[in-house]
């Protein structure tokens, strides 16, 4: 099971598709929780309401977190 710090490190390379900067560096990562069963919940604040790239950001976050050992599932709230 990954730690919160490992999840955050895995998300550093994930970029906002429009701004081309890390969602971590931009302060878009609002919350990370890891349950005992390996489920990871991530809350991402979008740059604009109704962001047309919401699904792309969700896919990038999900892919980055799923690559970590011990992750049983990922729930992204954007």
C-alpha atoms as one frame of an Amber mdcrd trajectory, in Angstrom:
protein
   0.000   0.000   0.000   1.467   3.396  -0.954   1.913   6.282   1.437   0.380
   9.699   0.865   3.850  11.065   0.062   4.340   8.366  -2.582   1.011   9.264
  -4.173   1.937  12.954  -4.233   5.340  12.135  -5.773   3.613  10.015  -8.434
   1.371  12.978  -9.268   4.214  15.509  -9.686   4.724  14.641 -13.385   0.977
  14.970 -14.096   0.481  18.266 -15.905  -2.553  20.436 -16.443  -3.079  20.008
 -20.221  -3.634  23.738 -20.793  -1.014  25.219 -18.476   1.571  22.472 -19.027
   2.642  22.612 -15.388   2.436  20.033 -12.631  -0.914  19.834 -10.850   1.053
  19.538  -7.599   3.105  22.694  -8.296  -0.042  24.565  -9.327  -1.727  23.716
  -6.016  -4.500  21.796  -7.758  -4.012  18.738  -5.558  -6.310  19.358  -2.611
  -6.493  16.024  -0.773  -5.032  12.518  -0.885  -6.251   9.615   1.226  -5.087
   6.025   1.259  -7.349   3.428   2.891  -6.104   0.260   4.565  -7.326  -1.801
   1.604  -5.197   0.119  -0.928  -7.970   2.355  -2.255  -6.670   5.846  -3.015
  -8.892   8.926  -3.118  -7.573  12.092  -4.765  -9.263  15.501  -4.878  -8.133
  17.818  -7.672  -9.267  21.439  -7.937  -9.784  22.431 -11.548  -8.546  25.779
 -12.848 -12.018  26.735 -14.123 -15.536  25.529 -13.360 -16.804  23.195 -16.049
 -13.265  22.532 -17.257 -13.475  20.854 -20.670 -10.339  18.842 -19.881 -11.718
  17.375 -16.630 -11.732  13.834 -18.035  -8.182  14.159 -19.368  -6.919  15.298
 -15.944  -8.859  12.492 -14.256  -7.341   9.930 -16.630  -3.810  11.237 -16.035
  -4.220  11.193 -12.251  -5.754   7.719 -12.299  -2.962   6.348 -14.480  -0.210
   7.842 -12.331  -1.648   6.520  -9.075  -2.528   3.080 -10.477   1.143   2.629
 -11.423   2.102   2.526  -7.729   2.546  -0.858  -6.083  -0.258  -1.844  -3.730
  -2.967   0.376  -5.214  -6.259  -1.512  -5.366  -8.268   1.322  -6.930  -8.370
   5.066  -7.500 -11.220   7.519  -7.001 -10.599  10.978  -8.436 -12.864  13.890
  -7.591 -12.308  16.889  -9.845
